[in-house]
């Protein structure tokens, strides 16, 4: 549980962080809350040569009402997302999901940007922001660009971020009173989900995304499509895994995961419609 | 008088909670080097070559050692745990020619810092030639592959049947195969040890000091002396605060018994602290049985015959785990009077972590088997399993009771324990709620499980060192010092022994100092395990204090010019009964005492083990769509004889209930077919947290044992023995309307869902 040797530099601003990453090349990694990266380093599954600590970049921790959406700084900690009154009003699904990440210690250290940039399909917030149709703002040496959540996750722990780009802001459309549900199925409170579902529903529109049902967080478009065409919740839930590619592990076979996804999507939609 | 039975707060806690405890990893050992081990990455293979050239050149590296280096000095083999283990199988301290499980230490890397040692470990290249792997204990039993060809079989311990159980008079016989899964003890503090050779004394003899987080200083010292050919007086073993052991720290391991050699080789202290993953894949595992049960009786619920055949996984090297069936056998029939019984067992080698004692060690396995069998029998005859238990439990007037396997139970109130647990849980109301949910077709079903259990504590009987000395403290005040052979690793011995001494001496708990865990202070000691400490160690503190008081009364009688028979002691003051105005106190007695007169050693040895018993009731909710189980309540009646301190007893019960329920619902060490461990950390291993449990209900019941002065039995393990079958039974009960009769441990969501989908098609 001792990481391999690495160099450590601290950035004071996003621009400085990007410049430092650029200088140190592809073996360098951003360090935010550290709750995904450090365990991998302690197990020596990750051995970055340089850590660029962005934990003290002050202007990236915020939750702001930006009109049609809520803007969340990438360094905002899970606990602040969970307790935010702005999100409670405009994106309660996200606040609620943040309250299910890890345990209280993890939520006080881990950041929403770190969780999304890590692109773990088993994490709660990538799928939740995907369901909500979020847009991620990333900054690189050539300036900033926006990436839709639906374009961001490209593989297992792999995102559309270039090595010298940094996620700076998460933009979550206001839910405007939509019904919602977050279903996290796990064995122990602090576990990753065996299967999770984030869903919202408003009139004919809906967003449903799955946690731990493939190499990336999965947008269950077929479910939303069926609902739009007037399918019942039960029938729509049967399409839960149309876009998924679940794998087996100690906790679940493919068959069990598939079953769980259907049950949880149905429950999520029922709750979101209630 | 009167402190016995009080909820005295743990005197240990202020230091432990404020960081003033002394754990070995925090010991300041100037000049100490660190050892980290290169561990086998394969389950079974011949070592072709070890290339440590690059590692030797790494910064801070002081030495890289293989089996050949240690063997050249004559210390290559670790002493066997037990004389009954096969002499042909001797474990090398580092893997010699063959590795036998993933995690086995192969090479020792010593460096200035731990980080440097870890870095160098990564540069040691071991080339392996794979051998056939045995993970499944039943496959191992068939001897298709024999792991030690020179021994000829994988079966290292065999318990043959004395006689066959006679099922001929039974109306109904049930049979089942039951898995009691492998568990990782998971103490919060992993294995930690350090060794230091001291400067030569006047005779030129170098003693050495060995620190180890363990369950008995002398029991760790003996194998060290055996391995290195040293007289005991040359070795001092110190056991400071220990962060849990659960049986697994009752033993030496290669990683710590090599430290004296490393410390000598490098002529400086060497310390070892393992990581959590090393602990999960190296500290001994527990349980690991496959049980074949057969139970028969009459249609009106009378049990007549029982047979239990156990396959025990002893792991890659035979250790204490190979003997677990011996303990399983003794209470195989549980709390029931079953006239015809047979028991057989085979302990077999596999390519997995060696098994050892884990909280309960053989008794939880016995209780799980018989309780499951009783449930199956009750289901078969269509009777409430509670009623089957009531019909067959041993009546209180029959104690001492010798069971069919020859074990004598000392005391117990088995039916009363069942009645108490049913009352406390409001059993009829629970059954009514279950019926309502079933009638309504609810998604979430209610299950109720009841377990009746008996277990053995202080199984090896005998004694445990305990002395009490009353003396003047440094501050001039009256003090008493207790020296005990017991080794606490979380139980609260310091509080408990101080209470016993204080009660007899008429002093305050805070006037008592309890010393333990140092072979230079404690003359001799046994392993603290099998819930023996209060009965044996505590009784000797009690007796020693009694002897000191008797001698003090002699002195007081002389000072008071009274007959000793008339002298009483109250609150530390001696006076003639009826005339408290004329008295002498401890200070006066100390001043008048001969040297050593106020110091005594307890002379108690217990003739046999004692048999705590009880009944547990679990209530679970099972989501029939997902298989998820939520433990809604757990009610425990634990009868451990007379209770010295209910607070300490409840602490033991609560911890045991968590571990017992965790076996039922969460924990399982898993290997893939190639012998790779899949549960090497707390993310993958189902170690639960407080969030997974309700508050427990504990109900008081005392059947004092006649076997010791205190009337006390052990309570360290009862929770793990009663809770597992109760919770498992509750899960199955919730689904019994679907025709489900059995789900193996742990009742994980996946297993429960598979059972449901198998039942409903």
Interface residues (C-beta under 8 A of the other chain):
Chain A: X1 X2 X4 X5 X43 X44 X103 X185 X187 X188 X189 X190 X191 X192 X194 X250 X251 X252 X253 X256 X259 X260 X263 X264
Chain B: X114 X115 X118 X119 X122 X275 X276 X277 X625 X626 X627 X628 X666 X670 X678 X679 X683 X684 X686 X688 X689 X691 X692 X748 X749 X750 X753 X754 X757
